[in-house]
Amino acid sequence: MSGFPQADAHPCPTDDSRAALTLCGAALLADASGALLWPGEGVLAVADLHLEKGSSFAARGRMLPPYDTRATLDRLAAMIERERPSRVLCLGDSFHDRRAGGRITADDVARLRALTAAVDWVWITGNHDPDPPEGLGGRAAAEVRLGPLVFRHEAQPGAVGELSGHLHPAAALALAGRRLRDRCFVTDGAKLILPAFGAFTGGLNVLNPAIAGLLEANFQVLLTARGRVHRFPRDRLSPDRGG
């Protein structure tokens, strides 16, 4: 598959803050933050911010700390400041629900407007946010095609050169006598599914048929843990306990 020649050139696992991979000839970088970089096109992509998830849960009587939007924007702003992309692609479910825009604090609204005004910003629509809030800047799109790649929210069976989110992939394995589980990128060389970037987002094990069924059997993961990216093949991974 197209992404594996470069990927396999690195030892497994890698042990730094980002890992290189290729998808249909495009040279990409998977960052430990969960963001994806395409340096040749000046693109920074993130998936599943789920802004205002905390306030959504609070409205239903499940109290979570009300700082998820701020924490997520802090991390995203730090990536933008460091990488200076010309385009930011948010791959859907950037907002936790249709009413999220009405719950964002004035400070976070101002922060978002400043971020979206600085670059070409695209809100790719997701199942949680088919109509992203107005007045925050940026533009909405169902998907974005750039060169050999297509960026969308939900992966499509058989798609090639596709980058998506939606599934919040995570990987688990035994390593050095202990069990490790964290968010991950997952790729089979034809498509890449990004981890959720949001502060309050969990992860679905990549061995779950909802993810594994979209990929070729020999997929690999780029596990993000403690500020580093670790590369593992499928045969090193474990299902969740009780799964």
N, C-alpha and C positions, 0 to 999 in steps of 0.2 A: 504494500500500500504506500501511498505517496509520502506519508509523514515518517516512515520508519527508518530510512537510511540515515538521516541526521540524528534521529532519536537514539538509535542503537549505537552511535559513535560515542555516547557518554556512558560511563560506568553506571551500574544499577546497584544501589540508588545513588543519585547525585547528592551533593551536600553543599548547596549554596542557596542564595535567596531567589534565584530564578533559573529556569531551565529552557533550553532552546528546542524547538521542534519545527517541522515544516508541514504545511497542509497545501496540497496542490501547487507546490513550488513557492508558496509564501513563507518567508522566514519569520517565525513568531517567537515570543518569549512569554512563558507562564511565570507570573510573579507570585511570590509567597503570600502577598496580600489577597490573592484571588483574582486580581486583574490580569487581563491579557494585553500584551503589547504587540503591535505590528510596526516596528520602527521604520521600515521602508515607506510606509504610507502615513506615518504620524498618527496612528490610531491607538487609542486606549479603549478597551471594551470591558464592561463589568456586567454581571447578571444578577437579577433578583435582589435589589436593594431592600425591598419591602419597607419603604419609609412609612412611619407611623403605625407599625405593627403593634407597638406597645400601647398606644392610645386606642387602637381598635379593640384589643383585648380588655383594656380597662373599661371601655363602654359596655362590655358584656360581663363585667364583674370579676374578671380575672386580672388581678393587679400585677403589672410588670413595671420595672423602672421606666419612667417616661423619657429616656434619653437615647433611644435607639437611633432616631433620625440624626441627632447631633453626632453620635459616635460614628455612624456610617459616613456622614458627610465629612467629618474630620479625617477619616482614613482616605476617602476619595480625594479630598482637597490636597492631602499630602502627596498622593500619587501624581496628581496633575502638576503640582508645584515642582516635583522632582523630575518628571518625564517631559513636561512641556509639550503635550500632544497638540496637534492641530484639529483633531476630531475626537469626540467622546461618544461612544455608542453604548447605551444602556439597554440590555437585551431583554426587556420586558419584566413585568412585576416589579417595577421601580417603586410603585406605591402599593400599599397593602390592600387597599380597596378603593372604590369609587369616591368615597367621602374623605379620603386622606388629605386632600388639598385644603379642606376646611379646618383641619385639626393641627396643621403645621404651625409652629410658633412664628411670630413675626421675625425673630432673629434667624430662624432657619430658612424662612422664605427669602430674606435678604441674602443669606449665604448662597442659596441655590441660584438666585438671579445673578449674583456676581460670577458664579462658576459657569453658568450657561452662556453668559454674555462674552466670556473670554475665548471660547472655542466654538467650532461647529458642533453643536450638541444635538444628538438624536435620541428621542425616547421611542424605542421600538415597543410596540404595544404587546401586552401580555394578557393572560386570562384574568389576572387580578385588576389590571388597569387598561381595559380596552380603549378608554378615553382619558389619557393623562390630564391632570389638572391644568387649567389655563393660567396664564399670568406668571409662570415660573421661568419662561424662556425656553429655548430649544424648539425643536419641531418633532412631530410624531410621524412614525412610519410603520407599516406592517413588517417590513424587512428592508435591509440595505445590502446591495450588491456592490462589491468593490473588486475589480479584477477577477481572479478565479474564485473568490470567496463570497458566501452569502451569510449574513448575520440575521438571525431570527430568534423568536422566543422558544418555540417548541421544535425539537428535532423531528424530521420527517424520514420515515423508513426509505432507505436506498439513496438518500441525498449524498452528494459528493461536494467537498469544499464548504461544508456547512459548519457554522459556529452557533451554538444555542445555549440556553440556560434551562429554566423551568424545573428541572429534576433535582437540583441541589445535590449533586453527587458527592459521596463520601466513600472512603476506603478504610478497611480494617485489616490488620495483619499482626502476626507475632514477630517481634523484633527485639533481639538482645534480651530474651527472657521475659519480655513484657508485651502486653497488648497495646497497639497503637491504633487509634481511629481518629480521622480528621477529614476535613473537606479536601476535595481533589478536583483536578481537571481529569477528564477521561477521553481517550482518543483511540481510534483504530486506524489512523492514517488517512481516512476519508472524511471523517467528521470529528468535531471537538465539542464536548459539553463542558461548560464552565461551572465552577462552584458558585454557590450563592455568596454574594459580597456583603449582604446586610448583617447588622450586628445581632439580630434576634432570629436568624435563619438557621435551621438545623440541616441535616444531610441524610440522603437516602443511600444505602449501601449499593455500590455499583454492580454487585452480583445479583441484585434484585432484577427480575425479568423486565421491569419497566425501563431499566437502563440497559442491561446486558442484551436485551432483545433488539435494541436499535443498532448494535455494534457487531463488527466481525469478531469471531471467537478469540482472536489473538490481541485483544485490546490491551492497552497499558494505562496506568494512572500516573499523574504527577501530584503527589500528596503534598499538601501545604501544612507544615507543622512547625511551630516555634520559630517562625521567621525564615524557614528554609523550605526548599522544594526537593522532594525525594521521588525518584522514578522507580516504579515497580511494574513487572509484567503481571498479567492476570493470574498466573499460577502461583504467585506469592500471596494472594489475597485470601481473606477469610470472610465467611458470612457473619452477620451479627449473631451474638449469642441468643439462643432461643429461636433463631430464624431458620 
